[in-house]
Amino acid sequence: MPTTVLLADGIASGWMMAGGAAAVTLLASCWGYVQTAYQHLLSRILVPVTASGYAADALLLYLKSNFRASRFGPREYLGWMLFVRPKQRVQLVPMEITPRSGKVYWLGMRPLWVSRQWGAPEEVDSGSNAREFSEECVRLVFLRGMFDADRLMVAAAEWYNRQVMENPELQGRRHSVRYIHGTAGRSEKYGEASRKSAPSSPGDVRSCLHHRSLTWSLADVGMHGTGNERPTERLALCEEARELVQEAIRWKESETWYKQRNIPWRRGWLLHGRPGTGKTALARAVAEELDLPVFAYDLASLFNSEFQEAWSEMLAQVPCMALIEDIDAVFDGRKNVSSGNDRQSLTFDCLLNGIDGIQRADGVLLVITTNCLEKVDPALGRPDPQTGSSRPGRIDRVVELGPLDAAGRRQLVRAILAEAPAEWDGLIAAGTGDTAAQFQERCARQALDLKYRPAGRFPDANPAPSRGAEGADRGVNGRAPQGVSAGVSVLR
């Protein structure tokens, strides 16, 4: 074959390859536009809607309550460890959730396709109260004309607001406990999992409202009730603590009064004293009596951004209680002494800005506890003989909880040893100087000793079990050993 023909064929092949490559490049660069055009044309028939954060929770709750879920298709379940009140213990509660692969919901004869996806829109800034328990999104797809997306979202938001405020499934209860922890000091192998992916305590059922429980109704799970007795009446309180209880009740009832006078509707307490004097118990009982959700902050595990985001989310749940325990274990003055990692942990300035910064904190009852008052910086709050605190607006009252007085010891011993009045005076005298937790343990040991001694110490040889008191284990959800009276309880 002549050389000229071979050369011409090679040139032609080269041009064809170059043209093909150019066509592929052009198609790749325009593929995004092709997809956009396709989605635009498809949206004339099918309407896609994506919601995240609170909006996603609102839609799922609205669909659960007002739509009928299809019985066909894949199913997805999860189980949460929740406190079951009829059983008086924490149990696994299985629940059905909307599957990630999607499910059809029906409103009459109108279908609505619903699926869950992972990842919130990037426009949701860190610290915004548009975030909630998870980073999941909800995607809806329906035929055009079947639903109005705006009206559906508004209806879901109004339904969600009514459920959160009135909460008929939870019999109107708002009190729950949510533990706020971050990722400071966490090993890299554990990653930085979201703090909001599940209930943070067996009593927190707010994130379960849009799921279908297979066993117990939501009215049967969550924080255990206290019957007709006021939670603070179960405690042996000193005079200062009783004053705080009354102050909290008046504060909760005076929202309008505060706002009419342009006074921030908030209170801040610093409770100090020896371990076991009942600081946490008092905070828990006040929150339970006022039906306030509790947000318990683990400052040692939080970075600045995590604290700011969590505090902002909490403000969407007011009125509520913010609980910071043992602040002296985290801050010695203004220095964070809990840092155990290379990255910067929570700073004192960030803490102060959250408590009393540019963002109003109306509706927050702040309770901070410490065993060492000397380590608390005056900028947060120290005792002041004139105003009660060196920094009102952050800490308004500084109260020392000391050993139980004689009246408190008598109240406690009568509740625990109701069957043995002959033991009362001796225990009351022996318990002089005891903290509440120490005296409760002293009485409990004596009651159990009498219970298992040979018959004859009690009027009834086989007395009915006493009312089981909450024990002295520290924590907002503490439970007690059986056989100790619940008439009065004390927690550290």
C-alpha positions, 0 to 999 in steps of 0.5 A: 500500500502506498505510504501516502494512503497509510499516512492519510488513514493514520491522520484520519484515525487520529482526528476520529480519536480526538473527536471522540475524546472531545465528545466525551469531554463535552458530554461529561462537562454537560452531564450536570446540566443534563441531569438538572434538565432531567430533574426539572422535567421530572418535577413537572410530574413528581414533586421531591421535598427534602426536610432535615432537623426539626422539620424532619422530626415534625414530618415523621410525627405528623405522618405517623399520627395522620397518615396510614403507613402501607403494610407492604414493602421493607421494614426497619426496626430499632430498639432503645433502652427506656425506663418502663414505668409499669415494670419500674425498670429499664427495658429494651423497647422495640420500635418500627421506623421509616426505612431508609429504602422508603415506604408509602404513606396514604392520606385517603387515596393519595399516596406519599413516598417517604424515605430517610437519608443521611446528612443535613443541608450544609446551610444549617450552621453549627450552633443553629437551633435548626438541628435536632437529635440526628443528622438524618433528612426525610425525603418526600415524593408525590404526584403533582397536585396530590399535596401542597408542599408548603401546606404539608410542612406548615401542618406538620410544624403546627402538629409538632408544636402542639405535641411538644407543648401538650404532649398527649402521648406522654400525658403532658409530661415535659420532664426528662433528662438529656446528657450533653457530652462531646468528643474532647479527649475521645480516642480517634478509634471511636471517632466523633459520633453524633451526640444526638443519634439516640435518647441520652438517658432511659427517661428521655423519650422525645426523640421516640415520638415519631416512631411506632412502639411495638410493646409499650405506649409512649405514656408508659415509658420515660421518667417514672412518676411520683404519684400525688407526693411532691418530689421535693417533699421526699427530701430532707431539706435544710431551710436554705434548700426549702427557700430555693424550692419556693424561689423556683416555684415563684420563678416558674409562675412569673414569666409574664411578670419578668417580661413585662418589666424587661427582666431576663426570665432566668435564674442561676444557682451555685450549690456548694458543700461536702459530697453527699449533702444533696446538691444533685438531689435538690436539682433533680427534685426541683426539675421534676416538681416544675416539670422541666426537662434537664440538660446535664452538661459534661463540660470536660468532654465538650469543645467550644463549638460543641458547647455552643451548639448544645446550648443553642439547642437547649434554648429551643426547649425552654423552660428547662434546667441546665445542670453543670455538676462538679464544676471545680473538676473542670475549671480551677478559676478560669483554667480548664484542668480537665484537658487531656488532648492536643486540641483546645477544650472548652474555655471559660470565656465560652462558658460565660458567653453561653450562660450570659452572652449575646443570645438571651437565655430566657426560661433557663434555670441554671444549677451549678454544683461544686465541692470546692467553692474556692475554685469557682471564679468570681466572674461566674459567681461567689457569695456576696453579703449584699446581693447574694452573688458576685455576678447576678445574671449568671449566678443569682444565689450561692447556697451552701448545703451542709450536714442534716440538722436534727429535723432533717435527720428525724424526717429521714429516720422516720421514713426508713425505720417506720417500724422501729421507733425505738431506734430513732433517737439513738440514730438521730444523736449518732448522726450528728454531723452526717451529710444527707447521704451518710445519714441515709446509709446509716439508717438503711444499714440499721433497717436492714440489720433489724429486718434480717435479725431473728423475729422480735425486734419489729412489732410484726415478725413478717413486716410488709416491705417498706416503700423502697427509697431512692438510693444515695447513688449519684446521678439524676436518674438514680434508683435505690436498693429494695427494702429502703423507704421512699418516704424521703430520698437523698442523692449526692 
